[in-house]
Amino acid sequence: MELIIDPLISEVPKSKVKNPSRSLKTHIIVEKLNLFIQGNHILRDINMSIPDKSITCIIGPSGCGKTTLLRAFNRLHDDSVDVKITGKLFVDGEDIYAKDTEVTHIRKKMGLLAQRPCPLPMSILENVVYGPRIHGVRGKRKLYEIARNQLLAVGLWNEVKDRLKSPASRLSLGQQQRLCLARGLAVEPEIILGDEATSALDPISSKTIEELFLSIKEKYTVVLVTHTLRQAKRIADYVAFMYLGELVEFGTSDQIFNHPKHQLTREYISGGFS
């Protein structure tokens, strides 16, 4: 089902969008999403539509609910008995919080890149093919090709092709983060989620990861939580600004950084608070 983007985005002139040739179709729609942890109201009536094949950055001060919202996208709160969620969250037109929704195929659609790299305690090769193996892919040659293609996609192949059987833990932090991205891409997701994915990396590695996000957005919907406004300015097509669990403003990068509608957004962008 093709979903029409909400009025906030559809009214944006194409000249404001970094790549106006891409059609503005929504991939994720959030409707009146509320989340409570131990009775505390963490996310408050969130409504937003995230466009397909673009980078959306979620910004805001610490504790505003950015990571909590990101984790709601692939139901990572499910294992906590202290969490209550109301509202709807659609991915490809399917409400992932509906009672009859099967969680496994929802999570398969999403690759998650955490704040710190978390390679599995196995070889470089086995890290990449771990997901495909779980989903039934068999055959050494086929698995090798998957690993090779994804390591090429993240620019890591030439650095590791002669040591694929070496432990992934021996890679640098920047290499480990690219490996984790390759592992996520290997299961052929539709959406890439990143939670402060470059905060633990040095500037050169951070730039490499940013360039990877820019290179893959033609195929994936990328949603990133970031504390770094400069990073959001560099790579975001769309920006969501959150404060105290509420979505204050959502729009194109140009709109949020150059023409914010809300005073609170203007104060945050200008460095009035962090």
DRENPA-3360 file (N, C-alpha, C; in nm, 2 decimals, always signed):
BEGIN
1 = MELIIDPL = +0.08/-0.12/+0.00/+0.00/+0.00/+0.00/+0.09/+0.12/+0.00 ~ +0.06/+0.22/-0.09/+0.14/+0.34/-0.09/+0.07/+0.44/+0.00 ~ +0.14/+0.50/+0.09/+0.09/+0.60/+0.18/+0.13/+0.74/+0.15 ~ +0.03/+0.83/+0.16/+0.06/+0.97/+0.12/+0.12/+1.04/+0.24 ~ +0.22/+1.12/+0.22/+0.29/+1.19/+0.33/+0.21/+1.29/+0.39 ~ +0.23/+1.32/+0.52/+0.14/+1.42/+0.59/+0.16/+1.56/+0.53 ~ +0.07/+1.65/+0.56/+0.07/+1.78/+0.51/+0.19/+1.86/+0.54 ~ +0.25/+1.84/+0.66/+0.37/+1.91/+0.69/+0.48/+1.90/+0.59;
9 = ISEVPKSK = +0.50/+1.77/+0.54/+0.61/+1.75/+0.44/+0.56/+1.78/+0.30 ~ +0.44/+1.74/+0.27/+0.39/+1.76/+0.13/+0.39/+1.91/+0.09 ~ +0.38/+2.00/+0.19/+0.38/+2.14/+0.16/+0.52/+2.20/+0.13 ~ +0.62/+2.12/+0.16/+0.76/+2.18/+0.15/+0.79/+2.19/+0.00 ~ +0.84/+2.30/-0.04/+0.88/+2.32/-0.18/+0.99/+2.22/-0.22 ~ +0.99/+2.17/-0.33/+1.10/+2.07/-0.37/+1.23/+2.13/-0.37 ~ +1.24/+2.26/-0.39/+1.38/+2.33/-0.38/+1.44/+2.32/-0.24 ~ +1.36/+2.29/-0.14/+1.41/+2.28/+0.00/+1.47/+2.14/+0.03;
17 = VKNPSRSL = +1.43/+2.04/-0.05/+1.47/+1.91/-0.03/+1.61/+1.88/-0.10 ~ +1.70/+1.81/-0.03/+1.83/+1.79/-0.08/+1.84/+1.72/-0.21 ~ +1.75/+1.62/-0.23/+1.74/+1.55/-0.35/+1.59/+1.55/-0.40 ~ +1.55/+1.66/-0.47/+1.41/+1.68/-0.51/+1.36/+1.57/-0.60 ~ +1.45/+1.50/-0.67/+1.40/+1.40/-0.76/+1.34/+1.28/-0.70 ~ +1.37/+1.25/-0.56/+1.31/+1.14/-0.49/+1.16/+1.17/-0.46 ~ +1.07/+1.08/-0.48/+0.93/+1.10/-0.45/+0.92/+1.10/-0.30 ~ +0.83/+1.18/-0.25/+0.81/+1.19/-0.10/+0.70/+1.09/-0.06;
25 = KTHIIVEK = +0.74/+0.96/-0.04/+0.65/+0.86/+0.01/+0.69/+0.83/+0.16 ~ +0.59/+0.81/+0.24/+0.62/+0.77/+0.38/+0.65/+0.63/+0.39 ~ +0.74/+0.60/+0.49/+0.77/+0.46/+0.52/+0.73/+0.42/+0.66 ~ +0.74/+0.52/+0.75/+0.70/+0.50/+0.89/+0.60/+0.61/+0.92 ~ +0.49/+0.57/+0.98/+0.39/+0.67/+1.03/+0.36/+0.64/+1.18 ~ +0.37/+0.75/+1.26/+0.35/+0.74/+1.40/+0.22/+0.82/+1.43 ~ +0.13/+0.75/+1.50/+0.00/+0.82/+1.53/-0.03/+0.81/+1.68 ~ -0.03/+0.93/+1.74/-0.07/+0.94/+1.88/+0.01/+0.84/+1.97;
33 = LNLFIQGN = +0.14/+0.82/+1.95/+0.22/+0.73/+2.03/+0.25/+0.78/+2.16 ~ +0.21/+0.71/+2.27/+0.25/+0.74/+2.40/+0.32/+0.62/+2.46 ~ +0.42/+0.65/+2.55/+0.50/+0.54/+2.61/+0.52/+0.58/+2.76 ~ +0.49/+0.48/+2.84/+0.50/+0.50/+2.99/+0.60/+0.39/+3.04 ~ +0.69/+0.44/+3.12/+0.79/+0.35/+3.19/+0.77/+0.36/+3.34 ~ +0.72/+0.25/+3.40/+0.69/+0.25/+3.55/+0.59/+0.36/+3.58 ~ +0.50/+0.39/+3.49/+0.40/+0.49/+3.51/+0.44/+0.63/+3.47 ~ +0.57/+0.65/+3.44/+0.61/+0.78/+3.40/+0.59/+0.80/+3.25;
41 = HILRDINM = +0.53/+0.91/+3.22/+0.49/+0.94/+3.08/+0.62/+0.99/+3.00 ~ +0.68/+0.90/+2.92/+0.81/+0.93/+2.86/+0.79/+0.99/+2.72 ~ +0.70/+0.93/+2.63/+0.67/+0.98/+2.50/+0.53/+1.03/+2.51 ~ +0.50/+1.15/+2.46/+0.37/+1.21/+2.47/+0.31/+1.25/+2.34 ~ +0.21/+1.16/+2.30/+0.13/+1.19/+2.18/+0.21/+1.22/+2.06 ~ +0.30/+1.13/+2.02/+0.39/+1.16/+1.91/+0.32/+1.13/+1.77 ~ +0.32/+1.23/+1.68/+0.27/+1.21/+1.55/+0.37/+1.25/+1.45 ~ +0.41/+1.16/+1.36/+0.51/+1.20/+1.26/+0.50/+1.10/+1.14;
49 = SIPDKSIT = +0.55/+1.15/+1.02/+0.56/+1.06/+0.90/+0.70/+1.07/+0.85 ~ +0.77/+0.96/+0.84/+0.91/+0.96/+0.80/+0.92/+0.91/+0.66 ~ +0.98/+0.99/+0.57/+0.98/+0.96/+0.43/+1.08/+0.84/+0.40 ~ +1.04/+0.77/+0.29/+1.12/+0.66/+0.24/+1.25/+0.72/+0.17 ~ +1.36/+0.63/+0.17/+1.48/+0.66/+0.10/+1.53/+0.80/+0.13 ~ +1.55/+0.83/+0.26/+1.60/+0.96/+0.30/+1.66/+0.94/+0.44 ~ +1.73/+1.04/+0.49/+1.79/+1.04/+0.63/+1.71/+1.13/+0.71 ~ +1.65/+1.08/+0.82/+1.58/+1.16/+0.92/+1.66/+1.16/+1.05;
57 = CIIGPSGC = +1.70/+1.27/+1.10/+1.77/+1.28/+1.22/+1.68/+1.33/+1.34 ~ +1.68/+1.26/+1.45/+1.61/+1.30/+1.57/+1.70/+1.37/+1.66 ~ +1.67/+1.50/+1.69/+1.76/+1.58/+1.77/+1.68/+1.62/+1.90 ~ +1.76/+1.68/+2.00/+1.70/+1.73/+2.12/+1.79/+1.70/+2.23 ~ +1.77/+1.77/+2.35/+1.86/+1.76/+2.46/+1.85/+1.62/+2.52 ~ +1.95/+1.59/+2.61/+1.95/+1.46/+2.67/+1.82/+1.44/+2.76 ~ +1.77/+1.31/+2.75/+1.65/+1.28/+2.83/+1.52/+1.32/+2.77 ~ +1.52/+1.37/+2.64/+1.40/+1.41/+2.58/+1.32/+1.30/+2.51;
65 = GKTTLLRA = +1.37/+1.18/+2.51/+1.29/+1.07/+2.45/+1.34/+1.02/+2.31 ~ +1.45/+1.07/+2.26/+1.50/+1.03/+2.13/+1.52/+0.88/+2.12 ~ +1.60/+0.83/+2.20/+1.63/+0.68/+2.20/+1.51/+0.60/+2.23 ~ +1.43/+0.64/+2.32/+1.31/+0.57/+2.35/+1.22/+0.56/+2.23 ~ +1.21/+0.67/+2.15/+1.13/+0.66/+2.03/+1.19/+0.57/+1.93 ~ +1.32/+0.58/+1.91/+1.39/+0.49/+1.81/+1.37/+0.35/+1.85 ~ +1.38/+0.31/+1.97/+1.36/+0.17/+2.02/+1.22/+0.13/+2.00 ~ +1.12/+0.22/+2.00/+0.98/+0.18/+1.97/+0.96/+0.14/+1.83;
73 = FNRLHDDS = +1.05/+0.19/+1.73/+1.03/+0.16/+1.59/+1.04/+0.01/+1.56 ~ +1.13/-0.06/+1.64/+1.14/-0.21/+1.61/+1.10/-0.29/+1.74 ~ +1.02/-0.23/+1.83/+0.96/-0.30/+1.94/+1.07/-0.35/+2.04 ~ +1.17/-0.28/+2.06/+1.27/-0.32/+2.15/+1.23/-0.30/+2.30 ~ +1.12/-0.24/+2.32/+1.06/-0.23/+2.46/+0.98/-0.35/+2.50 ~ +0.96/-0.44/+2.41/+0.87/-0.55/+2.44/+0.91/-0.64/+2.56 ~ +1.04/-0.65/+2.58/+1.08/-0.74/+2.69/+1.07/-0.68/+2.83 ~ +1.03/-0.55/+2.84/+1.02/-0.48/+2.97/+0.88/-0.48/+3.01;
81 = VDVKITGK = +0.85/-0.54/+3.13/+0.72/-0.54/+3.18/+0.67/-0.41/+3.24 ~ +0.77/-0.31/+3.25/+0.74/-0.18/+3.31/+0.70/-0.08/+3.20 ~ +0.70/-0.12/+3.08/+0.66/-0.03/+2.97/+0.52/-0.06/+2.91 ~ +0.45/+0.05/+2.90/+0.32/+0.05/+2.84/+0.31/+0.14/+2.72 ~ +0.26/+0.10/+2.61/+0.26/+0.18/+2.48/+0.12/+0.18/+2.43 ~ +0.08/+0.30/+2.40/-0.05/+0.32/+2.33/-0.03/+0.40/+2.20 ~ -0.13/+0.39/+2.11/-0.12/+0.46/+1.98/-0.08/+0.36/+1.87 ~ -0.05/+0.41/+1.76/-0.02/+0.33/+1.64/+0.12/+0.37/+1.58;
89 = LFVDGEDI = +0.18/+0.27/+1.52/+0.31/+0.29/+1.45/+0.31/+0.20/+1.33 ~ +0.30/+0.26/+1.21/+0.28/+0.19/+1.09/+0.42/+0.18/+1.02 ~ +0.45/+0.06/+0.97/+0.57/+0.04/+0.88/+0.51/-0.03/+0.76 ~ +0.53/+0.03/+0.64/+0.47/-0.03/+0.52/+0.32/-0.05/+0.53 ~ +0.25/+0.04/+0.61/+0.11/+0.03/+0.62/+0.06/-0.07/+0.72 ~ +0.15/-0.14/+0.79/+0.12/-0.24/+0.90/+0.14/-0.18/+1.03 ~ +0.04/-0.18/+1.12/+0.05/-0.13/+1.25/+0.13/-0.23/+1.33 ~ +0.26/-0.20/+1.37/+0.34/-0.30/+1.43/+0.31/-0.33/+1.58;
97 = YAKDTEVT = +0.22/-0.24/+1.63/+0.17/-0.27/+1.77/+0.03/-0.33/+1.77 ~ -0.02/-0.37/+1.66/-0.15/-0.44/+1.66/-0.13/-0.57/+1.72 ~ -0.24/-0.62/+1.79/-0.23/-0.75/+1.86/-0.19/-0.87/+1.78 ~ -0.22/-0.87/+1.65/-0.19/-0.99/+1.57/-0.06/-0.97/+1.49 ~ +0.01/-0.87/+1.52/+0.14/-0.85/+1.44/+0.25/-0.95/+1.49 ~ +0.31/-1.01/+1.39/+0.42/-1.10/+1.42/+0.55/-1.02/+1.43 ~ +0.62/-1.02/+1.54/+0.73/-0.93/+1.56/+0.86/-0.96/+1.48 ~ +0.88/-1.09/+1.46/+1.01/-1.13/+1.39/+1.03/-1.06/+1.26;
105 = HIRKKMGL = +0.92/-1.06/+1.17/+0.94/-1.01/+1.04/+0.95/-0.85/+1.04 ~ +0.89/-0.79/+1.15/+0.91/-0.65/+1.17/+1.05/-0.61/+1.20 ~ +1.11/-0.69/+1.29/+1.25/-0.66/+1.32/+1.35/-0.69/+1.21 ~ +1.31/-0.79/+1.12/+1.39/-0.82/+1.01/+1.40/-0.70/+0.91 ~ +1.29/-0.62/+0.91/+1.29/-0.51/+0.82/+1.39/-0.39/+0.87 ~ +1.44/-0.40/+0.99/+1.51/-0.29/+1.05/+1.65/-0.34/+1.10 ~ +1.75/-0.27/+1.05/+1.89/-0.29/+1.10/+1.92/-0.18/+1.21 ~ +1.97/-0.22/+1.32/+2.00/-0.12/+1.43/+2.15/-0.11/+1.45;
113 = LAQRPCPL = +2.20/+0.01/+1.45/+2.34/+0.04/+1.47/+2.34/+0.12/+1.61 ~ +2.40/+0.05/+1.71/+2.40/+0.10/+1.84/+2.51/+0.21/+1.86 ~ +2.51/+0.27/+1.98/+2.60/+0.38/+2.01/+2.74/+0.33/+2.01 ~ +2.77/+0.22/+2.07/+2.90/+0.16/+2.06/+2.90/+0.03/+1.98 ~ +3.00/+0.00/+1.90/+3.00/-0.12/+1.82/+2.99/-0.24/+1.90 ~ +2.91/-0.34/+1.86/+2.89/-0.46/+1.94/+2.91/-0.58/+1.85 ~ +3.03/-0.61/+1.80/+3.05/-0.73/+1.72/+3.03/-0.85/+1.80 ~ +2.98/-0.96/+1.74/+2.96/-1.08/+1.81/+3.09/-1.15/+1.83;
121 = PMSILENV = +3.10/-1.24/+1.94/+3.23/-1.30/+1.97/+3.26/-1.42/+1.87 ~ +3.29/-1.38/+1.75/+3.32/-1.47/+1.64/+3.40/-1.40/+1.54 ~ +3.42/-1.47/+1.43/+3.51/-1.41/+1.32/+3.44/-1.30/+1.25 ~ +3.52/-1.23/+1.17/+3.46/-1.12/+1.09/+3.36/-1.18/+0.99 ~ +3.39/-1.28/+0.93/+3.30/-1.35/+0.83/+3.17/-1.39/+0.90 ~ +3.18/-1.46/+1.01/+3.07/-1.51/+1.08/+2.98/-1.40/+1.13 ~ +3.04/-1.29/+1.17/+2.96/-1.18/+1.21/+2.86/-1.13/+1.10 ~ +2.91/-1.12/+0.98/+2.83/-1.07/+0.87/+2.72/-1.17/+0.83;
129 = VYGPRIHG = +2.75/-1.30/+0.84/+2.65/-1.40/+0.79/+2.56/-1.45/+0.90 ~ +2.58/-1.40/+1.02/+2.50/-1.45/+1.13/+2.35/-1.44/+1.11 ~ +2.31/-1.32/+1.06/+2.17/-1.30/+1.04/+2.11/-1.38/+0.93 ~ +2.18/-1.39/+0.81/+2.13/-1.47/+0.70/+2.12/-1.62/+0.75 ~ +2.21/-1.67/+0.83/+2.21/-1.81/+0.88/+2.08/-1.83/+0.96 ~ +2.05/-1.73/+1.05/+1.93/-1.75/+1.13/+1.80/-1.75/+1.05 ~ +1.81/-1.68/+0.93/+1.69/-1.68/+0.85/+1.69/-1.78/+0.74 ~ +1.78/-1.88/+0.76/+1.77/-2.00/+0.67/+1.86/-2.01/+0.55;
137 = VRGKRKLY = +1.95/-1.91/+0.53/+2.04/-1.91/+0.42/+2.15/-2.02/+0.44 ~ +2.17/-2.10/+0.34/+2.27/-2.21/+0.36/+2.36/-2.21/+0.24 ~ +2.47/-2.28/+0.25/+2.57/-2.29/+0.14/+2.69/-2.19/+0.17 ~ +2.81/-2.25/+0.18/+2.93/-2.17/+0.21/+2.95/-2.06/+0.10 ~ +2.93/-2.10/-0.02/+2.96/-2.00/-0.13/+2.86/-1.88/-0.13 ~ +2.73/-1.91/-0.10/+2.63/-1.81/-0.10/+2.65/-1.72/+0.02 ~ +2.69/-1.77/+0.14/+2.72/-1.69/+0.25/+2.84/-1.61/+0.24 ~ +2.94/-1.66/+0.17/+3.06/-1.59/+0.14/+3.03/-1.47/+0.05;
145 = EIARNQLL = +2.95/-1.49/-0.05/+2.91/-1.38/-0.14/+2.83/-1.27/-0.07 ~ +2.75/-1.31/+0.03/+2.67/-1.21/+0.11/+2.77/-1.13/+0.19 ~ +2.87/-1.20/+0.25/+2.96/-1.13/+0.33/+3.05/-1.03/+0.25 ~ +3.09/-1.08/+0.14/+3.18/-1.00/+0.05/+3.10/-0.88/+0.00 ~ +2.98/-0.89/-0.04/+2.90/-0.78/-0.10/+2.87/-0.68/+0.01 ~ +2.84/-0.72/+0.13/+2.81/-0.62/+0.24/+2.94/-0.56/+0.29 ~ +3.04/-0.63/+0.30/+3.17/-0.57/+0.34/+3.22/-0.47/+0.23 ~ +3.19/-0.50/+0.11/+3.22/-0.40/+0.00/+3.13/-0.27/+0.02;
153 = AVGLWNEV = +3.01/-0.30/+0.05/+2.91/-0.19/+0.07/+2.95/-0.09/+0.17 ~ +3.01/-0.14/+0.28/+3.05/-0.05/+0.39/+3.20/-0.01/+0.38 ~ +3.26/-0.04/+0.27/+3.40/+0.00/+0.25/+3.50/-0.07/+0.34 ~ +3.47/-0.20/+0.38/+3.56/-0.27/+0.47/+3.63/-0.39/+0.40 ~ +3.58/-0.43/+0.29/+3.63/-0.55/+0.22/+3.79/-0.55/+0.21 ~ +3.84/-0.45/+0.15/+3.98/-0.44/+0.12/+4.07/-0.44/+0.25 ~ +4.01/-0.40/+0.36/+4.08/-0.40/+0.48/+4.08/-0.53/+0.56 ~ +3.98/-0.62/+0.52/+3.97/-0.74/+0.60/+3.97/-0.87/+0.52;
161 = KDRLKSPA = +3.98/-0.86/+0.39/+3.96/-0.97/+0.30/+4.06/-1.08/+0.32 ~ +4.18/-1.05/+0.38/+4.28/-1.15/+0.40/+4.28/-1.20/+0.55 ~ +4.18/-1.16/+0.62/+4.17/-1.21/+0.76/+4.02/-1.23/+0.81 ~ +3.94/-1.28/+0.72/+3.80/-1.30/+0.74/+3.78/-1.39/+0.86 ~ +3.87/-1.48/+0.89/+3.85/-1.58/+1.00/+3.91/-1.53/+1.13 ~ +3.96/-1.40/+1.13/+4.01/-1.34/+1.25/+3.90/-1.30/+1.34 ~ +3.92/-1.29/+1.47/+3.81/-1.24/+1.56/+3.77/-1.09/+1.53 ~ +3.65/-1.07/+1.52/+3.60/-0.93/+1.49/+3.65/-0.83/+1.60;
169 = SRLSLGQQ = +3.67/-0.88/+1.72/+3.72/-0.79/+1.83/+3.85/-0.73/+1.81 ~ +3.93/-0.78/+1.71/+4.06/-0.73/+1.68/+4.05/-0.60/+1.59 ~ +3.94/-0.58/+1.54/+3.92/-0.46/+1.45/+3.92/-0.33/+1.53 ~ +3.95/-0.22/+1.47/+3.94/-0.09/+1.54/+3.79/-0.06/+1.57 ~ +3.77/+0.04/+1.65/+3.63/+0.08/+1.68/+3.55/+0.12/+1.55 ~ +3.62/+0.20/+1.47/+3.56/+0.24/+1.34/+3.53/+0.12/+1.25 ~ +3.62/+0.03/+1.24/+3.60/-0.09/+1.16/+3.49/-0.18/+1.22 ~ +3.49/-0.19/+1.35/+3.38/-0.26/+1.42/+3.24/-0.21/+1.39;
177 = QRLCLARG = +3.23/-0.07/+1.39/+3.10/-0.01/+1.36/+3.06/-0.04/+1.21 ~ +3.16/-0.03/+1.12/+3.12/-0.06/+0.98/+3.09/-0.21/+0.97 ~ +3.15/-0.30/+1.04/+3.12/-0.44/+1.04/+2.97/-0.46/+1.09 ~ +2.94/-0.39/+1.20/+2.80/-0.40/+1.25/+2.70/-0.35/+1.15 ~ +2.73/-0.25/+1.08/+2.64/-0.20/+0.97/+2.63/-0.31/+0.86 ~ +2.74/-0.37/+0.82/+2.74/-0.48/+0.72/+2.65/-0.59/+0.77 ~ +2.67/-0.63/+0.90/+2.59/-0.73/+0.96/+2.44/-0.70/+0.95 ~ +2.40/-0.57/+0.97/+2.26/-0.53/+0.97/+2.21/-0.54/+0.82;
185 = LAVEPEII = +2.29/-0.49/+0.73/+2.25/-0.49/+0.59/+2.24/-0.63/+0.53 ~ +2.31/-0.73/+0.59/+2.31/-0.87/+0.53/+2.17/-0.93/+0.54 ~ +2.08/-0.89/+0.63/+1.95/-0.95/+0.63/+1.85/-0.88/+0.54 ~ +1.90/-0.79/+0.46/+1.82/-0.71/+0.36/+1.71/-0.64/+0.43 ~ +1.74/-0.55/+0.52/+1.63/-0.47/+0.59/+1.58/-0.36/+0.49 ~ +1.48/-0.29/+0.54/+1.43/-0.18/+0.46/+1.46/-0.05/+0.53 ~ +1.49/-0.06/+0.66/+1.51/+0.06/+0.75/+1.64/+0.04/+0.83 ~ +1.72/+0.15/+0.83/+1.84/+0.15/+0.92/+1.82/+0.25/+1.03;
193 = LGDEATSA = +1.83/+0.20/+1.15/+1.81/+0.28/+1.27/+1.95/+0.30/+1.33 ~ +1.98/+0.42/+1.37/+2.11/+0.45/+1.44/+2.10/+0.53/+1.56 ~ +2.15/+0.48/+1.67/+2.14/+0.55/+1.80/+2.28/+0.60/+1.84 ~ +2.30/+0.73/+1.81/+2.43/+0.79/+1.84/+2.54/+0.70/+1.78 ~ +2.53/+0.67/+1.65/+2.61/+0.56/+1.59/+2.76/+0.61/+1.57 ~ +2.79/+0.73/+1.59/+2.93/+0.78/+1.57/+2.98/+0.84/+1.70 ~ +2.91/+0.84/+1.80/+2.95/+0.92/+1.92/+3.08/+0.86/+1.99 ~ +3.10/+0.72/+1.97/+3.22/+0.66/+2.03/+3.34/+0.66/+1.94;
201 = LDPISSKT = +3.33/+0.72/+1.82/+3.43/+0.71/+1.72/+3.51/+0.83/+1.71 ~ +3.63/+0.82/+1.65/+3.72/+0.93/+1.62/+3.66/+1.01/+1.50 ~ +3.70/+1.13/+1.48/+3.65/+1.21/+1.37/+3.66/+1.15/+1.23 ~ +3.77/+1.08/+1.20/+3.78/+1.02/+1.07/+3.68/+0.90/+1.05 ~ +3.67/+0.82/+1.16/+3.58/+0.71/+1.15/+3.43/+0.76/+1.14 ~ +3.40/+0.87/+1.22/+3.27/+0.93/+1.22/+3.24/+0.97/+1.08 ~ +3.33/+1.04/+1.01/+3.31/+1.09/+0.88/+3.28/+0.97/+0.78 ~ +3.35/+0.86/+0.80/+3.33/+0.74/+0.72/+3.19/+0.69/+0.73;
209 = IEELFLSI = +3.14/+0.68/+0.86/+3.01/+0.63/+0.88/+2.91/+0.72/+0.82 ~ +2.93/+0.85/+0.84/+2.83/+0.95/+0.78/+2.82/+0.93/+0.63 ~ +2.94/+0.91/+0.56/+2.94/+0.89/+0.42/+2.87/+0.76/+0.38 ~ +2.88/+0.66/+0.46/+2.81/+0.54/+0.44/+2.66/+0.56/+0.44 ~ +2.61/+0.63/+0.54/+2.47/+0.66/+0.55/+2.42/+0.74/+0.43 ~ +2.50/+0.83/+0.38/+2.46/+0.91/+0.26/+2.46/+0.82/+0.14 ~ +2.55/+0.72/+0.14/+2.56/+0.63/+0.02/+2.44/+0.53/+0.01 ~ +2.39/+0.49/+0.13/+2.29/+0.39/+0.13/+2.14/+0.44/+0.13;
217 = KEKYTVVL = +2.13/+0.57/+0.15/+1.99/+0.62/+0.16/+1.91/+0.61/+0.04 ~ +1.97/+0.59/-0.08/+1.89/+0.57/-0.20/+1.82/+0.43/-0.20 ~ +1.86/+0.34/-0.11/+1.80/+0.21/-0.10/+1.72/+0.19/+0.03 ~ +1.75/+0.27/+0.14/+1.70/+0.25/+0.27/+1.64/+0.38/+0.33 ~ +1.55/+0.36/+0.42/+1.50/+0.47/+0.51/+1.60/+0.47/+0.63 ~ +1.66/+0.58/+0.65/+1.76/+0.59/+0.76/+1.71/+0.68/+0.87 ~ +1.70/+0.64/+0.99/+1.66/+0.72/+1.10/+1.77/+0.72/+1.21 ~ +1.82/+0.83/+1.24/+1.93/+0.84/+1.33/+1.90/+0.93/+1.45;
225 = VTHTLRQA = +1.94/+0.89/+1.57/+1.94/+0.98/+1.68/+2.08/+1.04/+1.69 ~ +2.09/+1.17/+1.71/+2.22/+1.23/+1.72/+2.21/+1.35/+1.82 ~ +2.31/+1.37/+1.90/+2.33/+1.48/+1.99/+2.40/+1.60/+1.91 ~ +2.46/+1.56/+1.80/+2.55/+1.66/+1.73/+2.47/+1.73/+1.62 ~ +2.44/+1.86/+1.64/+2.37/+1.94/+1.55/+2.45/+1.95/+1.41 ~ +2.58/+1.96/+1.42/+2.66/+1.97/+1.30/+2.64/+1.85/+1.21 ~ +2.63/+1.73/+1.28/+2.61/+1.61/+1.20/+2.48/+1.61/+1.13 ~ +2.37/+1.65/+1.21/+2.24/+1.65/+1.15/+2.24/+1.75/+1.03;
233 = KRIADYVA = +2.31/+1.86/+1.04/+2.31/+1.96/+0.93/+2.38/+1.90/+0.81 ~ +2.48/+1.82/+0.83/+2.56/+1.76/+0.72/+2.48/+1.66/+0.65 ~ +2.41/+1.57/+0.72/+2.35/+1.45/+0.65/+2.20/+1.44/+0.64 ~ +2.13/+1.52/+0.72/+1.98/+1.50/+0.73/+1.91/+1.56/+0.61 ~ +1.81/+1.48/+0.57/+1.71/+1.53/+0.47/+1.60/+1.59/+0.55 ~ +1.56/+1.52/+0.67/+1.45/+1.57/+0.75/+1.50/+1.56/+0.90 ~ +1.44/+1.65/+0.98/+1.48/+1.66/+1.12/+1.36/+1.66/+1.21 ~ +1.37/+1.58/+1.32/+1.26/+1.58/+1.42/+1.32/+1.64/+1.55;
241 = FMYLGELV = +1.27/+1.75/+1.60/+1.32/+1.81/+1.72/+1.23/+1.77/+1.84 ~ +1.28/+1.70/+1.94/+1.21/+1.66/+2.06/+1.25/+1.73/+2.18 ~ +1.15/+1.75/+2.27/+1.18/+1.82/+2.40/+1.08/+1.76/+2.50 ~ +1.13/+1.71/+2.61/+1.05/+1.66/+2.72/+0.95/+1.56/+2.68 ~ +0.99/+1.47/+2.59/+0.90/+1.36/+2.54/+0.80/+1.40/+2.43 ~ +0.80/+1.52/+2.39/+0.71/+1.57/+2.29/+0.79/+1.60/+2.16 ~ +0.72/+1.58/+2.04/+0.78/+1.62/+1.92/+0.74/+1.77/+1.89 ~ +0.83/+1.85/+1.90/+0.81/+2.00/+1.89/+0.79/+2.04/+1.75;
249 = EFGTSDQI = +0.88/+1.98/+1.66/+0.88/+2.03/+1.52/+0.94/+1.92/+1.43 ~ +0.89/+1.90/+1.31/+0.94/+1.81/+1.22/+0.93/+1.87/+1.08 ~ +1.04/+1.86/+1.00/+1.04/+1.92/+0.87/+1.17/+1.89/+0.80 ~ +1.19/+1.95/+0.69/+1.32/+1.93/+0.61/+1.43/+1.99/+0.69 ~ +1.55/+1.95/+0.66/+1.67/+2.00/+0.73/+1.68/+2.15/+0.71 ~ +1.65/+2.20/+0.60/+1.66/+2.35/+0.57/+1.55/+2.42/+0.66 ~ +1.43/+2.36/+0.66/+1.33/+2.43/+0.74/+1.37/+2.44/+0.89 ~ +1.41/+2.33/+0.95/+1.44/+2.32/+1.09/+1.56/+2.41/+1.12;
257 = FNHPKHQL = +1.67/+2.40/+1.04/+1.79/+2.48/+1.08/+1.79/+2.62/+1.04 ~ +1.71/+2.65/+0.93/+1.71/+2.79/+0.88/+1.58/+2.87/+0.90 ~ +1.47/+2.79/+0.91/+1.34/+2.86/+0.92/+1.25/+2.79/+1.02 ~ +1.30/+2.77/+1.14/+1.22/+2.69/+1.24/+1.09/+2.77/+1.27 ~ +0.98/+2.70/+1.29/+0.86/+2.77/+1.32/+0.83/+2.79/+1.47 ~ +0.90/+2.72/+1.56/+0.88/+2.73/+1.70/+0.99/+2.79/+1.77 ~ +0.96/+2.87/+1.87/+1.06/+2.94/+1.95/+1.15/+2.85/+2.02 ~ +1.10/+2.74/+2.07/+1.18/+2.64/+2.14/+1.29/+2.58/+2.04;
265 = TREYISGG = +1.24/+2.55/+1.92/+1.34/+2.50/+1.82/+1.45/+2.60/+1.79 ~ +1.41/+2.73/+1.78/+1.51/+2.83/+1.75/+1.61/+2.84/+1.86 ~ +1.56/+2.83/+1.99/+1.65/+2.84/+2.10/+1.75/+2.73/+2.10 ~ +1.70/+2.60/+2.07/+1.79/+2.49/+2.07/+1.89/+2.49/+1.96 ~ +1.85/+2.53/+1.84/+1.94/+2.53/+1.73/+2.05/+2.64/+1.75 ~ +2.01/+2.75/+1.81/+2.11/+2.86/+1.84/+2.20/+2.83/+1.95 ~ +2.18/+2.72/+2.02/+2.26/+2.69/+2.14/+2.22/+2.74/+2.27 ~ +2.09/+2.79/+2.27/+2.04/+2.84/+2.40/+2.03/+2.74/+2.51;
273 = FS = +2.02/+2.61/+2.48/+2.02/+2.51/+2.58/+2.06/+2.38/+2.51 ~ +2.11/+2.28/+2.58/+2.15/+2.15/+2.52/+2.12/+2.04/+2.62;
% end
